């Protein structure tokens, strides 16, 4: 009886977890489309914005919402992250995040933008630039980003359904961080924003 109750509890938790992953992604997609349509926040060129009807997304997939185990790296030194231009951006590694997808284990470095840390409201902002096996075919060739807010625990929820393209994918007037080589995932992350019809 106890075993059956435990299995039911786990099943209900997994169902709720999948539903939350999907709802979170759906809300995020709607917000992204509003931002791209708004002339005040859109990275699109004016001519492209006139034709904008919505971003292309992979179908939402609950398996790409993962809990990652964090190993904090408080002794990490600041470094200059390469960008799509000659600019170098100031970052430090905040932690290493390890997680499982389809029974395979992966890890990503999680970064803090040292300039943003000084802005009110960004004290807990974390940045995960990454590349994966879908780049160039289904997703943007230059990799994608995920933004997260830090939590006071040793785990972090990463929803790859919220992976988005750098702004320089749409407009070459932007200078975008290039994902470091340590953040390549040997798996196709078919979640989040698809590659633009026109890459810049």
KEVOLO-379430 format. One line per 2 residues: number of its first residue (from 1); their letters; for each residue x, y negated, z negated of N, C-alpha, C. Coordinates in steps of 0.1 Angstrom, whole numbers. Last residue first. Layout:
BEGIN
NUM = a = X/Y/Z/X/Y/Z/X/Y/Z | ...
//
This chain:
BEGIN
200 = xx = 219/-374/396/228/-385/398/242/-383/393 | 197/-352/412/207/-354/402/216/-365/406
198 = xx = 164/-349/418/176/-356/423/185/-357/411 | 148/-333/403/148/-330/417/160/-337/423
196 = xx = 165/-322/372/158/-332/380/158/-328/395 | 160/-290/356/169/-300/363/160/-310/371
194 = xx = 136/-289/328/143/-284/340/152/-294/347 | 137/-290/293/135/-297/306/143/-291/317
192 = xx = 129/-259/276/132/-274/276/130/-279/290 | 144/-229/287/135/-236/278/139/-251/279
190 = xx = 163/-207/291/153/-211/300/141/-217/292 | 194/-203/288/184/-209/279/173/-215/288
188 = xx = 212/-176/296/204/-186/302/193/-191/293 | 243/-173/279/229/-168/281/221/-179/288
186 = xx = 266/-182/265/266/-172/276/253/-165/277 | 269/-216/259/262/-203/255/262/-194/267
184 = xx = 294/-238/249/288/-231/260/282/-218/255 | 308/-255/231/293/-254/231/287/-248/244
182 = xx = 334/-257/236/330/-248/225/315/-246/225 | 336/-277/255/337/-264/260/332/-254/249
180 = xx = 312/-304/248/325/-297/247/325/-283/250 | 291/-321/270/292/-310/260/306/-304/260
178 = xx = 296/-355/273/298/-342/280/299/-331/270 | 275/-383/268/285/-373/263/285/-360/271
176 = xx = 270/-407/294/265/-397/286/276/-387/281 | 261/-438/304/273/-431/301/269/-420/290
174 = xx = 240/-449/332/242/-445/318/255/-438/316 | 237/-454/358/241/-466/350/244/-462/335
172 = xx = 227/-433/372/241/-434/370/246/-446/362 | 200/-415/362/204/-429/365/219/-430/362
170 = xx = 195/-389/356/184/-397/363/189/-410/368 | 216/-380/342/210/-371/352/200/-378/361
168 = xx = 220/-398/322/228/-400/335/224/-390/345 | 206/-389/301/200/-399/309/207/-401/322
166 = xx = 206/-353/298/212/-366/296/206/-377/305 | 176/-334/293/187/-338/301/193/-352/297
164 = xx = 168/-315/263/165/-325/273/178/-329/281 | 151/-291/245/163/-294/251/160/-304/263
162 = xx = 129/-280/232/131/-295/231/144/-299/237 | 132/-254/232/121/-259/240/121/-274/240
160 = xx = 150/-248/212/155/-251/225/145/-255/235 | 150/-258/181/140/-254/191/145/-258/205
158 = xx = 164/-247/152/168/-253/165/157/-248/175 | 165/-253/118/157/-248/129/161/-255/142
156 = xx = 191/-242/96/185/-253/105/177/-247/116 | 205/-237/63/199/-232/76/192/-244/83
154 = xx = 212/-245/38/222/-239/46/217/-233/59 | 198/-278/32/198/-263/31/209/-258/39
152 = xx = 188/-304/36/196/-301/24/196/-286/22 | 191/-313/71/183/-308/59/193/-304/48
150 = xx = 193/-336/98/199/-327/88/189/-324/77 | 174/-336/128/177/-343/115/182/-333/105
148 = xx = 184/-333/162/179/-327/150/182/-336/138 | 184/-330/197/185/-339/185/178/-333/173
146 = xx = 201/-315/223/191/-313/213/194/-323/202 | 209/-317/259/210/-321/245/198/-317/236
144 = xx = 227/-300/285/215/-306/279/218/-309/265 | 247/-299/316/243/-295/303/231/-303/297
142 = xx = 251/-307/343/259/-313/332/256/-309/318 | 231/-295/358/245/-290/359/254/-295/348
140 = xx = 199/-288/344/209/-298/348/223/-293/347 | 186/-255/353/187/-267/344/198/-276/350
138 = xx = 187/-237/374/174/-241/369/175/-253/360 | 215/-241/383/204/-233/391/191/-238/387
136 = xx = 229/-258/366/231/-258/380/221/-251/389 | 226/-236/338/231/-249/344/234/-248/359
134 = xx = 221/-212/327/211/-217/336/215/-230/343 | 240/-206/308/241/-199/321/230/-204/331
132 = xx = 248/-238/293/244/-224/292/244/-219/306 | 259/-263/269/258/-258/283/254/-243/282
130 = xx = 250/-290/247/253/-276/250/252/-274/265 | 250/-311/219/251/-310/233/256/-296/237
128 = xx = 233/-320/192/238/-307/198/239/-308/213 | 234/-341/165/234/-340/179/241/-327/184
126 = xx = 215/-356/138/225/-346/143/223/-344/158 | 209/-380/113/208/-376/128/219/-367/132
124 = xx = 208/-392/89/207/-377/89/206/-372/104 | 209/-419/94/219/-413/85/219/-398/85
122 = xx = 193/-435/108/201/-424/116/211/-417/107 | 182/-454/93/173/-444/99/180/-433/107
120 = xx = 205/-480/101/194/-475/93/185/-465/100 | 237/-470/114/224/-476/117/213/-471/107
118 = xx = 259/-455/111/259/-468/104/245/-475/106 | 257/-433/127/256/-431/112/255/-444/104
116 = xx = 262/-442/152/248/-441/148/247/-440/133 | 290/-439/152/284/-452/153/270/-452/148
114 = xx = 294/-411/150/299/-420/139/293/-434/140 | 272/-386/154/277/-398/161/281/-408/151
112 = xx = 279/-353/145/274/-366/141/280/-377/149 | 271/-320/158/279/-332/157/271/-343/151
110 = xx = 276/-285/157/266/-296/155/274/-309/152 | 284/-259/179/289/-269/170/278/-280/169
108 = xx = 269/-227/179/270/-240/185/276/-250/174 | 268/-192/186/271/-203/177/273/-216/185
106 = xx = 250/-161/187/256/-172/193/259/-183/183 | 242/-126/190/246/-138/181/254/-148/189
104 = xx = 215/-108/202/228/-113/204/231/-125/196 | 188/-103/200/197/-94/192/212/-98/195
102 = xx = 175/-124/213/175/-111/219/186/-102/213 | 196/-146/195/185/-145/206/186/-132/212
100 = xx = 206/-160/164/204/-148/172/193/-150/183 | 232/-183/153/218/-178/154/217/-166/164
98 = xx = 250/-207/136/250/-194/142/236/-189/142 | 266/-238/137/253/-232/136/253/-218/143
96 = xx = 289/-257/120/287/-247/130/274/-240/127 | 289/-293/115/287/-279/110/288/-270/123
94 = xx = 298/-317/123/291/-317/111/291/-302/105 | 325/-332/139/317/-320/138/311/-319/124
92 = xx = 321/-365/150/328/-356/142/319/-343/141 | 328/-391/175/320/-380/169/328/-373/159
90 = xx = 327/-417/197/333/-413/184/323/-403/177 | 333/-414/232/324/-417/221/329/-410/209
88 = xx = 348/-432/258/350/-421/249/341/-424/237 | 343/-440/293/340/-443/278/343/-430/270
86 = xx = 343/-434/319/356/-435/312/355/-437/297 | 314/-412/320/322/-423/325/336/-423/318
84 = xx = 303/-391/307/302/-390/322/310/-402/329 | 327/-385/281/314/-389/286/315/-388/301
82 = xx = 343/-368/254/343/-373/267/329/-376/271 | 348/-379/221/340/-370/230/340/-376/244
80 = xx = 373/-381/199/367/-388/210/361/-378/219 | 368/-374/164/374/-372/177/367/-380/187
78 = xx = 373/-370/128/367/-377/140/375/-374/153 | 378/-337/114/383/-350/117/375/-357/129
76 = xx = 363/-318/88/365/-320/102/369/-335/105 | 355/-312/63/369/-316/65/372/-319/80
74 = xx = 329/-302/64/332/-315/58/346/-320/60 | 312/-283/79/327/-285/82/330/-299/77
72 = xx = 289/-257/70/293/-271/71/308/-272/72 | 273/-234/87/285/-235/80/291/-249/81
70 = xx = 239/-223/88/249/-234/89/261/-232/81 | 220/-203/109/228/-204/96/239/-214/98
68 = xx = 190/-211/125/204/-210/125/210/-211/111 | 161/-199/139/167/-204/127/182/-201/127
66 = xx = 148/-210/171/156/-201/163/160/-208/150 | 130/-207/199/129/-215/186/136/-206/176
64 = xx = 130/-190/219/140/-200/219/138/-210/208 | 108/-175/217/120/-168/213/132/-179/213
62 = xx = 86/-190/227/89/-190/212/102/-183/208 | 87/-211/253/90/-197/250/94/-197/235
60 = xx = 70/-229/277/74/-228/263/76/-214/260 | 84/-230/310/73/-226/301/78/-225/287
58 = xx = 105/-259/316/103/-244/315/91/-241/307 | 92/-289/331/96/-281/319/96/-266/322
56 = xx = 95/-320/347/93/-305/348/99/-298/337 | 77/-349/336/89/-341/337/86/-327/339
54 = xx = 54/-369/356/57/-360/344/70/-352/347 | 53/-386/376/40/-380/372/42/-371/360
52 = xx = 68/-413/392/68/-404/381/54/-399/377 | 71/-432/411/66/-419/416/65/-409/404
50 = xx = 80/-453/396/68/-455/403/62/-442/408 | 105/-444/388/94/-445/378/81/-446/385
48 = xx = 120/-447/411/117/-433/407/106/-433/397 | 123/-475/412/117/-468/423/112/-453/419
46 = xx = 136/-480/387/122/-485/390/116/-478/401 | 152/-450/374/153/-462/382/138/-467/385
44 = xx = 146/-439/340/144/-438/355/147/-451/361 | 146/-440/313/159/-440/320/158/-441/335
42 = xx = 121/-460/296/124/-450/306/138/-451/312 | 113/-480/279/121/-469/274/126/-459/284
40 = xx = 98/-498/293/107/-503/282/116/-492/277 | 82/-485/310/93/-493/316/103/-497/305
38 = xx = 71/-452/305/72/-466/299/84/-474/304 | 75/-427/313/66/-435/321/66/-450/317
36 = xx = 92/-416/294/97/-418/308/88/-426/317 | 76/-417/272/88/-425/272/93/-427/286
34 = xx = 56/-398/280/52/-412/277/64/-421/278 | 72/-375/282/65/-380/293/61/-395/292
32 = xx = 79/-372/254/89/-374/265/83/-380/277 | 54/-366/243/62/-378/239/72/-382/249
30 = xx = 48/-342/255/39/-353/257/46/-366/254 | 69/-327/244/68/-328/259/59/-340/262
28 = xx = 63/-327/217/75/-333/221/75/-336/236 | 40/-312/216/39/-326/211/52/-334/217
26 = xx = 50/-287/225/39/-294/232/39/-309/229 | 68/-281/204/73/-283/218/63/-291/226
24 = xx = 51/-278/182/61/-288/182/66/-291/196 | 36/-257/192/29/-269/189/40/-281/189
22 = xx = 56/-236/193/48/-240/205/42/-254/203 | 63/-234/166/73/-236/177/67/-242/189
20 = xx = 39/-227/154/45/-240/151/56/-244/161 | 35/-202/165/26/-212/168/32/-226/165
18 = xx = 57/-188/154/56/-189/169/46/-201/172 | 50/-190/127/62/-195/131/62/-198/146
16 = xx = 26/-175/126/26/-189/123/38/-196/128 | 37/-150/133/27/-156/141/26/-171/139
14 = xx = 54/-145/111/59/-146/125/50/-153/134 | 35/-144/90/45/-155/90/51/-157/104
12 = xx = 20/-122/98/14/-135/97/24/-146/97 | 41/-102/95/34/-105/108/27/-118/108
10 = xx = 47/-104/68/57/-107/78/51/-110/91 | 22/-95/57/27/-108/54/38/-113/64
8 = xx = 21/-69/68/11/-79/72/15/-93/69 | 43/-58/54/43/-59/69/33/-69/74
6 = xx = 33/-59/28/45/-67/32/46/-68/47 | 11/-42/29/9/-56/25/21/-65/30
4 = xx = 25/-18/34/15/-23/44/12/-38/41 | 39/-15/10/46/-17/23/37/-23/34
2 = xx = 19/-13/-8/28/-24/-9/35/-26/4 | 8/12/0/0/0/0/9/-13/0
//
